[in-house]
């Protein structure tokens, strides 16, 4: 992969990336939370317009793994890769219909505020929500940093500098998150979308033009180029056959939908919308952006199978990260499209890491440290929520960068599956129960958060992702007990079941009704 760009194109990519980073840093400083530290997260400093928040939220849903790993899955496995995109779009629709407006009404800084307001919160629940949020954010950050580090090293032409690339990019992105706050990082997200969406649409148009604008010809060429023939257009290429394949496919769509519903960075920005009415406008812009984006990504992935499918097979699974760049080289031998797509990868990673780092920092500072009692001492020393969250974001970025260096050679699909599975099984059921079930209690929230998280980690630890295959984290040993690699069909219903079981067995419930039910009724009637 060291010949993706010629020296002049590498210089162009590097120059454009550096210019964009400088511009983003300036925007963060100018538009960020400059009035006081509390403005980093406080609800009365929402200056982005609703349509701008919608574009930013759409950018939150799109990570560098979406543009690389997901496109690579479509190019390699066809139908199953498209199923992941479908699951994500379903999750966005559920977010817009079920979550965004009531969450904005009841939460001021984090979703844990909504749990408190509706009677199913408390210090233990707040700490648990923050801890599970961090468990979701760290693998997501690791994937972004490792992918962009690999791409940067390949574009430079020196694979040995990958660790240095990960460290430098991690430091830059952490600085942007700390300096910008919700408002500043929102501007970065908008700038990223302005660059990313047109480039991907242009790439998709070039793919269609190569095949005369005929989708049928494109699909036939993709089936032939993938090396799998008609199987490319049928389910099972990635998820497998038989009952294992069925469980994986249903779990893939179900789990992806629930994970998209509860992504921490998206929830952070949903809370920051100006009003419940503005939240609806945000949703329309977000859905429009993602529909156009996923359509372009689907065409790009299928085009990659048709034009560079042989190269992808020869290079192996690791080549999935470079699928957009290989396609760009096939469409434009001059290197301009490859340079543009490389910039898209860098900017997508930058924006995603910035927002996820900020969301993790707010969760650590506001929920974990705040509810554990250390926040009281911090406030006594004159520290505000914003100052604590800034320090927490800096700590989060540093730890994530270190973890990315350690996990650079791991299977990124395993790491991605971890954060998606935990997010969908632990966070999403708590959100839905708290908003729509009057009988939900703090005990139910705790059982769901920790029980579903433990079950998800165990399910993945005992799967082929961890041991027993050459692509496993530990390929030299085999302690797997089942072949299911996408456990959403098991873990998501288990999360709902644990939340229900914990609530109905709550002693406070049997002593006089569900705690907080009257408070919920008043909030819903308001």
C-alpha positions in Angstrom: 0.0 0.0 0.0 3.0 2.3 -0.2 2.3 3.4 -3.8 -1.1 4.9 -3.3 0.2 8.4 -3.9 3.2 9.9 -5.9 5.4 12.4 -4.0 3.6 15.4 -5.4 0.2 14.0 -4.3 1.5 13.2 -0.9 2.7 16.8 -0.5 -0.8 18.0 -1.5 -2.6 15.8 1.0 -0.2 16.8 3.8 -0.5 20.5 3.0 -4.3 20.4 2.8 -4.5 18.4 6.1 -2.2 20.8 7.9 -4.2 23.8 6.6 -7.5 22.3 7.7 -6.1 21.5 11.1 -5.0 25.1 11.6 -8.3 26.4 10.4 -10.2 24.1 12.7 -8.0 25.1 15.7 -8.7 28.8 14.9 -12.4 28.1 14.6 -12.4 26.3 17.9 -10.6 29.1 19.7 -12.9 31.8 18.1 -16.3 30.0 18.4 -15.5 27.8 21.4 -16.5 28.3 25.0 -14.6 31.5 25.6 -16.9 33.2 28.1 -16.1 30.9 31.0 -15.2 27.3 31.6 -18.8 26.3 32.3 -19.8 27.4 28.8 -18.0 24.3 27.5 -21.1 22.2 28.3 -23.8 24.5 29.6 -27.2 24.5 27.9 -27.6 28.3 27.6 -24.8 28.8 25.1 -26.2 27.0 22.0 -25.4 29.3 19.2 -25.4 26.9 16.3 -28.6 27.1 14.2 -30.8 24.0 14.1 -29.8 23.1 10.5 -26.1 23.4 11.6 -26.7 21.1 14.5 -28.3 18.6 12.2 -25.3 18.6 9.9 -23.0 18.2 12.9 -25.1 15.3 14.3 -24.9 13.6 10.9 -21.2 14.0 11.0 -21.2 12.4 14.5 -22.8 9.3 13.1 -20.2 9.1 10.4 -16.8 7.9 11.6 -13.6 7.0 9.7 -14.6 3.4 10.2 -17.8 4.1 8.2 -15.8 5.4 5.3 -13.1 2.7 5.4 -14.1 -0.5 7.1 -17.7 -0.3 6.0 -16.9 0.5 2.4 -14.4 -2.3 2.5 -17.1 -4.7 3.8 -19.4 -3.7 1.0 -16.6 -4.2 -1.5 -15.7 -7.6 -0.1 -19.0 -9.1 1.1 -21.6 -7.1 -0.8 -25.1 -7.7 0.7 -23.9 -8.0 4.3 -22.0 -4.7 4.2 -25.1 -3.0 2.9 -27.0 -4.5 5.8 -24.8 -2.6 8.2 -25.7 0.7 6.5 -29.4 -0.2 6.6 -29.1 -0.9 10.4 -27.5 2.5 10.9 -30.2 4.4 9.0 -32.9 2.5 11.0 -31.2 3.7 14.2 -31.2 7.3 12.9 -34.9 7.1 12.3 -35.5 5.7 15.8 -33.4 8.4 17.3 -35.4 11.1 15.5 -38.8 9.6 16.3 -38.2 8.3 19.9 -35.3 10.0 21.5 -34.1 13.4 20.3 -37.1 15.6 21.3 -37.9 14.2 24.8 -34.2 13.9 25.6 -33.7 17.6 24.8 -36.7 18.4 27.0 -35.5 16.6 30.1 -31.6 16.6 30.0 -29.4 19.7 30.6 -25.9 18.3 30.1 -25.8 14.5 29.8 -28.5 11.7 29.5 -27.9 11.0 33.2 -29.7 14.3 33.9 -32.7 12.9 32.2 -32.6 9.8 34.4 -32.5 12.0 37.5 -35.4 14.1 36.2 -37.6 11.1 35.5 -37.0 9.3 38.8 -34.7 6.5 37.7 -31.4 8.1 38.4 -29.2 8.8 41.4 -25.4 8.9 42.1 -24.9 5.2 41.5 -26.8 5.3 38.2 -25.0 8.5 37.1 -21.5 6.9 37.8 -22.6 3.7 36.0 -23.9 5.6 33.0 -20.7 7.6 32.8 -18.5 4.5 33.1 -20.4 2.6 30.4 -20.2 5.6 28.2 -16.4 5.6 28.6 -16.4 1.9 27.8 -18.2 2.8 24.5 -16.1 5.8 23.7 -12.6 4.3 24.2 -12.9 1.5 21.6 -14.5 4.0 19.2 -11.5 6.4 19.6 -9.0 3.6 19.3 -10.5 2.5 15.9 -10.4 6.1 14.6 -6.8 6.7 15.6 -5.5 3.3 14.4 -7.2 3.7 11.0 -6.0 7.2 10.4 -2.5 6.2 11.6 -2.4 3.4 9.1 -3.6 5.6 6.3 -1.1 8.3 7.2 1.8 5.9 7.3 0.8 4.4 3.9 0.4 7.8 2.3 3.8 8.9 3.6 5.3 5.7 2.3 6.9 4.7 5.6 4.9 2.0 7.5 7.3 2.3 10.4 6.1 5.8 11.3 2.6 4.6 12.1 3.0 4.9 15.9 4.3 8.4 15.5 1.3 9.3 13.3 -1.1 7.9 15.8 0.5 9.9 18.7 0.7 13.2 16.7 -2.9 13.0 15.4 -4.2 12.0 18.8 -2.6 15.0 20.4 -3.9 17.4 17.7 -7.5 16.1 18.0 -7.4 16.2 21.8 -6.3 19.8 21.6 -9.2 20.6 19.3 -11.7 18.9 21.7 -10.4 20.7 24.8 -10.3 24.1 23.1 -13.6 24.0 21.3 -16.4 22.7 23.5 -19.7 21.7 21.9 -20.0 24.9 19.9 -16.5 24.8 18.5 -16.5 21.0 17.7 -19.8 21.5 16.0 -18.2 24.0 13.6 -15.5 21.4 12.9 -18.2 18.8 12.1 -19.9 21.1 9.7 -16.6 21.9 8.0 -15.9 18.2 7.7 -19.3 17.5 6.1 -18.8 20.4 3.6 -15.7 18.6 2.4 -16.6 15.0 2.8 -20.0 14.8 1.3 -19.2 16.4 -2.1 -16.0 14.3 -2.5 -17.9 11.0 -1.9 -20.8 12.0 -4.1 -18.3 12.9 -6.9 -16.6 9.5 -6.4 -20.0 7.7 -6.7 -20.9 9.7 -9.8 -17.6 8.7 -11.4 -18.2 5.0 -10.6 -21.7 5.2 -12.2 -20.2 7.0 -15.2 -17.6 4.3 -15.7 -20.5 1.8 -16.2 -22.6 4.1 -18.4 -25.0 5.0 -15.6 -26.4 1.4 -15.5 -26.7 0.0 -12.0 -27.2 -3.5 -13.4 -23.9 -3.4 -15.2 -22.3 -2.1 -12.0 -23.7 -4.9 -9.9 -22.7 -7.6 -12.4 -19.2 -6.3 -12.6 -19.1 -6.1 -8.8 -20.2 -9.7 -8.5 -17.5 -10.8 -10.9 -14.8 -8.6 -9.4 -15.4 -9.8 -5.9 -14.6 -13.3 -6.8 -17.8 -14.7 -5.2 -20.1 -14.4 -8.2 -23.8 -14.3 -7.4 -23.1 -14.9 -3.7 -22.0 -11.2 -3.6 -25.6 -10.2 -4.0 -26.9 -12.6 -1.3 -26.6 -12.6 2.5 -24.0 -14.8 4.2 -20.7 -13.6 2.8 -19.7 -12.0 6.1 -22.3 -13.3 8.6 -22.1 -16.9 7.5 -24.6 -19.6 6.7 -27.1 -21.7 8.7 -28.4 -20.7 12.1 -25.2 -18.9 12.9 -25.5 -16.7 9.9 -29.1 -15.9 10.7 -28.3 -14.9 14.2 -25.4 -12.8 13.0 -27.5 -11.0 10.3 -30.4 -10.2 12.6 -28.0 -9.2 15.4 -26.1 -7.0 12.9 -29.1 -5.0 11.9 -30.8 -5.0 15.3 -27.5 -4.1 17.2 -26.5 -1.4 14.7 -29.9 0.2 15.0 -29.7 0.3 18.8 -26.1 1.5 18.9 -26.8 4.4 16.5 -29.7 5.3 18.7 -27.5 5.8 21.7 -24.1 7.0 20.4 -22.7 9.3 23.2 -21.5 12.0 20.8 -24.9 12.1 19.0 -26.7 12.3 22.4 -24.4 15.1 23.5 -25.3 17.1 20.5 -29.0 16.2 20.7 -29.1 17.7 24.2 -27.4 20.8 22.9 -30.2 21.6 20.4 -32.0 24.9 21.0 -35.5 23.7 21.7 -37.7 20.6 21.2 -39.0 22.2 18.0 -35.5 22.9 16.9 -34.7 19.2 17.6 -37.2 18.2 14.8 -35.4 20.5 12.4 -32.1 19.0 13.5 -33.5 15.5 12.7 -34.6 16.4 9.2 -31.2 17.8 8.2 -29.4 14.8 9.9 -31.5 12.3 8.0 -31.1 14.0 4.7 -27.3 14.2 5.1 -27.0 10.6 6.1 -29.3 9.3 3.4 -27.2 11.0 0.7 -23.9 9.9 2.4 -24.8 6.2 2.7 -26.1 6.2 -0.8 -22.7 7.5 -2.0 -20.8 5.0 0.2 -22.9 2.1 -1.1 -22.0 3.0 -4.7 -18.3 3.5 -3.8 -18.2 0.1 -2.1 -19.8 -1.7 -5.0 -17.6 0.2 -7.4 -14.6 -0.9 -5.5 -15.6 -4.5 -5.8 -16.1 -4.0 -9.6 -12.8 -2.2 -10.3 -10.3 -3.3 -7.6 -11.8 -6.5 -6.2 -8.8 -8.5 -7.3 -6.4 -6.2 -5.5 -8.5 -6.4 -2.4 -8.5 -10.2 -2.4 -4.7 -10.3 -2.9 -4.0 -7.8 -0.1 -6.2 -9.6 2.5 -8.5 -8.2 5.2 -6.1 -5.4 6.1 -6.7 -3.8 2.7 -10.3 -2.9 3.6 -9.0 0.2 5.3 -7.6 1.4 2.0 -10.6 0.5 -0.2 -11.6 4.1 -1.0 -8.1 5.1 -1.9 -7.6 2.0 -4.2 -10.9 2.9 -5.9 -9.7 6.5 -6.3 -6.5 5.4 -8.0 -8.5 3.2 -10.4 -10.8 6.1 -11.3 -8.2 8.8 -11.6 -4.6 7.8 -12.4 -3.5 11.4 -11.9 -3.9 11.1 -8.1 -6.2 14.0 -7.5 -9.1 11.9 -6.5 -6.9 9.8 -4.3 -5.6 12.9 -2.6 -9.2 14.2 -2.1 -10.3 10.8 -0.6 -7.3 10.8 1.7 -8.2 14.2 2.9 -11.8 12.9 3.5 -10.4 10.1 5.7 -8.2 12.5 7.7 -11.0 15.0 8.2 -13.6 12.3 9.1 -11.2 10.9 11.7 -10.3 14.3 13.1 -13.9 15.4 13.5 -15.1 12.1 14.9 -12.3 11.9 17.5 -12.8 15.5 18.5 -16.5 15.0 19.3 -16.2 11.6 20.9 -13.3 12.8 23.1 -15.5 15.8 24.2 -18.4 13.5 24.9 -16.2 11.1 26.9 -14.7 14.0 28.8 -18.1 15.4 29.7 -19.2 11.9 30.9 -16.0 11.5 33.0 -16.1 15.0 34.5 -19.9 15.4 34.9 -21.1 11.9 35.7 -18.2 9.8 37.0 -16.1 12.3 38.9 -19.1 14.6 39.7 -21.3 11.9 41.3 -18.4 10.2 43.0 -17.8 13.2 45.3 -14.6 14.5 43.8 -16.6 17.2 42.0 -17.6 18.8 45.3 -13.9 19.3 46.2 -13.2 20.6 42.8 -16.0 23.2 43.0 -14.8 24.2 46.4 -11.4 25.0 44.8 -13.2 27.2 42.3 -13.5 24.7 39.4 -16.6 24.7 37.2 -18.2 21.9 35.2 -16.4 23.1 32.1 -13.0 23.1 33.7 -13.5 19.6 35.0 -14.7 18.4 31.6 -11.8 20.1 29.8 -9.3 18.2 32.0 -11.3 15.0 31.6 -11.3 15.4 27.8 -7.6 15.9 27.8 -7.1 12.8 30.0 -9.5 10.8 27.8 -7.6 11.8 24.6 -4.2 10.9 26.1 -5.4 7.5 27.3 -7.1 6.7 24.0 -3.9 7.6 22.1 -2.0 5.2 24.3 -4.5 2.5 23.8 -4.4 3.0 20.1 -0.7 2.5 20.1 -1.1 -0.8 22.0 -4.0 -2.1 19.9 -2.6 -1.0 16.5 -2.2 -4.6 15.3 -5.5 -5.9 16.6 -8.5 -6.8 14.4 -10.3 -3.5 14.2 -13.6 -5.3 13.5 -13.4 -6.8 16.9 -12.9 -3.4 18.6 -15.7 -1.8 16.5 -18.0 -4.7 17.5 -17.3 -4.1 21.2 -18.4 -0.5 21.3 -21.4 -1.1 19.0 -22.5 -4.1 21.1 -22.2 -2.4 24.5 -23.8 0.8 23.2 -26.8 -1.1 21.8 -27.3 -3.5 24.7 -26.6 -1.3 27.7 -27.2 2.4 26.8 -30.1 2.2 24.4 -32.5 0.1 26.6 -31.9 2.5 29.6 -32.7 5.5 27.4 -35.9 4.0 26.0 -37.1 2.7 29.4 -36.5 6.0 31.1 -38.4 7.9 28.5 -41.4 5.6 27.9 -41.9 3.2 30.9 -43.2 4.8 34.1 -42.2 1.7 36.1 -38.5 2.0 35.3 -36.3 2.4 38.5 -32.7 3.1 39.4 -32.3 -0.6 40.2 -33.4 -1.5 36.7 -31.0 1.0 35.2 -28.1 -0.5 37.1 -29.0 -4.0 36.2 -29.3 -3.1 32.6 -26.1 -1.0 32.4 -23.8 -3.5 34.2 -25.5 -6.8 33.3 -25.8 -6.1 29.6 -22.2 -4.8 29.5 -20.9 -7.9 31.2 -22.9 -10.2 29.0 -21.7 -8.4 25.9 -18.0 -8.6 26.9 -18.4 -12.3 27.7 -20.2 -13.1 24.4 -17.4 -11.5 22.4 -14.6 -13.0 24.6 -16.0 -16.5 23.8 -16.4 -15.8 20.1 -14.1 -16.3 17.1 -13.2 -12.6 17.3 -11.1 -13.3 20.4 -9.6 -16.7 19.7 -9.5 -19.7 17.4 -9.0 -18.1 14.0 -6.1 -16.3 12.2 -8.0 -13.0 12.5 -8.6 -13.3 16.2 -6.9 -11.1 18.8 -5.3 -14.3 20.2 -4.9 -16.6 17.2 -2.6 -19.0 19.0 -5.3 -20.3 21.4 -8.8 -21.4 21.1 -11.3 -20.9 24.0 -14.4 -20.0 21.9 -17.7 -21.7 22.8 -19.8 -20.5 19.9 -19.3 -19.2 16.4 -21.6 -16.1 16.6 -19.6 -12.9 16.1 -22.4 -10.3 16.2 -24.3 -11.0 19.4 -26.9 -8.2 19.1 -29.8 -10.7 18.9 -28.8 -12.0 22.3 -27.4 -9.0 24.1 -30.0 -6.3 23.2 -33.0 -8.3 24.4 -31.0 -9.3 27.5 -30.5 -5.6 28.2 -34.2 -4.9 28.0 -34.9 -8.0 30.1 -32.5 -7.0 32.8 -33.9 -3.5 33.0 -37.4 -4.9 33.4 -36.4 -7.5 35.9 -34.4 -5.1 38.0 -37.4 -2.6 38.1 -40.1 -5.1 38.9 -38.1 -6.6 41.8 -37.2 -3.2 43.2 -38.2 -3.2 46.9 -39.2 0.5 46.6 -41.7 -0.4 43.9 -43.5 -3.0 46.0 -43.5 -0.6 49.0 -45.6 2.1 47.2 -45.5 2.1 43.5 -42.6 2.8 41.1 -40.3 5.5 42.5 -40.5 8.7 40.4 -43.7 7.7 38.6 -45.5 10.9 39.8 -42.5 13.0 38.7 -42.7 11.4 35.3 -46.4 12.1 35.0 -45.8 15.8 35.8 -43.0 16.0 33.3 -44.9 14.3 30.5 -48.0 16.5 31.2 -45.9 19.7 31.1 
